[in-house]
Amino acid sequence: MMIAPDNNPADAAVTLDGVGRSFDAAVALSDINLTFAPQRFTALLGPSGCGKSTLLRLVAGLDRPTKGRVLIGARDVTDAPPVARDLSMVFQSYALFPHLTVRDNILFGLSVRRVPRADQDARLARVAGMMGLDTLLARKPAQLSGGQQQRVALARAVISERPICLMDEPLSNLDAKLRAEMRLELRALQQRLGLTVIYVTHDQVEAMTMADRIVLLNAGRVEQEGTPEDIYRHPATTFVARFIGTPPMNLIPADSLHRAGAALPPEAVSGTLVGLRPEEIMLGDHGTPADLDSVEFLGADLLITARVGGAPVVIRRPAHLPRPSGRLHLTWPADALHLFDAATFRRIAFTPAPLPAVPLLQPS
């Protein structure tokens, strides 16, 4: 099947139209409808086994959907091989050839495609400089650190000059400090080159800090899609509420808060879960009473565990403030509340009550 390239492949969106993938009786993906915008960084986020890597393989052409279509721009590439899809891929394992030098690893794809030598050299000089690999071109992969090997894998993808780059947990083998540095480098690289990046990760910090949009998957379905801020501030389900945020959102039965005397909106009836992020809860002299269970010191923060009406609640508080003791009183902004149906786990829309007016201090 021959496929004509788009007139402007850099502006081609990647679309999954009703895509499903089953393995015998096991359903890996079910009815996926997504569009990955061109020149944007989209993170596929979710726990292990949710279908992230399967979805990426369908886009890459390494696997075929059981149903539905995969499109790049206006082209239906569902049955097209990877070579016809005009994309590159970076793997978790780096997939470098141990017997080749850094130079030959980076140039391998161009050599296979018989790109003229002068063009190869020009691209190599540009990409090696961009990735900080100029002085390492004669080394073998075994002579490189993990971060350097990851840069070689990225350089091999970038030198292909494909407008779409797929990444399957490329930073998971790095230590925490190097992972943080590479996040910044990856994001800057994507913006500088205008790449369309689809990035698989189970790490919410990676997704929140790098992505323009997040697709959160759960059990082979899209749980929510949106900007990092939208997903954080307006979780569509209890799964999203608990998966995004560290520590995760408190989900407290409305009955427990009613027993404690908390002021709640009328929509917070029995069978409703009230969501409150730990950082939104404040301690004061007045408010909803709570019994202190424990206090954990985390450097910049304290994590305080308490019970409200018998239900556990976690509060995050700056560590420089005094440690609480004894009976607590909790308050929170009215617009910090989230409501969820305990049966369907879906978000309940409601209008927060306005906060009371605070009088302005008058100059003396």
Stockholm file with secondary structure:
# STOCKHOLM 1.0

chainA/1-364         MMIAPDNNPADAAVTLDGVGRSFDAAVALSDINLTFAPQRFTALLGPSGCGKSTLLRLVAGLDRPTKGRVLIGARDVTDAPPVARDLSMVFQSYALFPHLTVRDNILFGLSVRRVPRADQDARLARVAGMMGLDTLLARKPAQLSGGQQQRVALARAVISERPICLMDEPLSNLDAKLRAEMRLELRALQQRLGLTVIYVTHDQVEAMTMADRIVLLNAGRVEQEGTPEDIYRHPATTFVARFIGTPPMNLIPADSLHRAGAALPPEAVSGTLVGLRPEEIMLGDHGTPADLDSVEFLGADLLITARVGGAPVVIRRPAHLPRPSGRLHLTWPADALHLFDAATFRRIAFTPAPLPAVPLLQPS
#=GR chainA/1-364 SS CCCCCCSSGGGCCEEEEEEEEEETTEEEEEEEEEEECTTCEEEEECCTTSSHHHHHHHHHTSSCCSEEEEEETTEECTTCCGGGSCEEEECTTCCCCTTSCHHHHHHHHHHHTTCCHHHHHHHHHHHHHHHTCGGGTTSCGGGSCHHHHHHHHHHHHHHTTCSEEEEESTTTTSCHHHHHHHHHHHHHHHHHHTCEEEEEESCHHHHHHHCSEEEEEETTEEEEEECHHHHHHSCSBHHHHHHSSSSCCEEEEHHHHHHTTCCCCTTCCTTEEEEECGGGCEEEEEEEEEEEEEEEECSSEEEEEEEETTEEEEEEEETTSCCCCSEEEEECCGGGCEEEETTTCBEECCCCCCCCCCCCCCCC
#=GC SS_cons         CCCCCCSSGGGCCEEEEEEEEEETTEEEEEEEEEEECTTCEEEEECCTTSSHHHHHHHHHTSSCCSEEEEEETTEECTTCCGGGSCEEEECTTCCCCTTSCHHHHHHHHHHHTTCCHHHHHHHHHHHHHHHTCGGGTTSCGGGSCHHHHHHHHHHHHHHTTCSEEEEESTTTTSCHHHHHHHHHHHHHHHHHHTCEEEEEESCHHHHHHHCSEEEEEETTEEEEEECHHHHHHSCSBHHHHHHSSSSCCEEEEHHHHHHTTCCCCTTCCTTEEEEECGGGCEEEEEEEEEEEEEEEECSSEEEEEEEETTEEEEEEEETTSCCCCSEEEEECCGGGCEEEETTTCBEECCCCCCCCCCCCCCCC
//
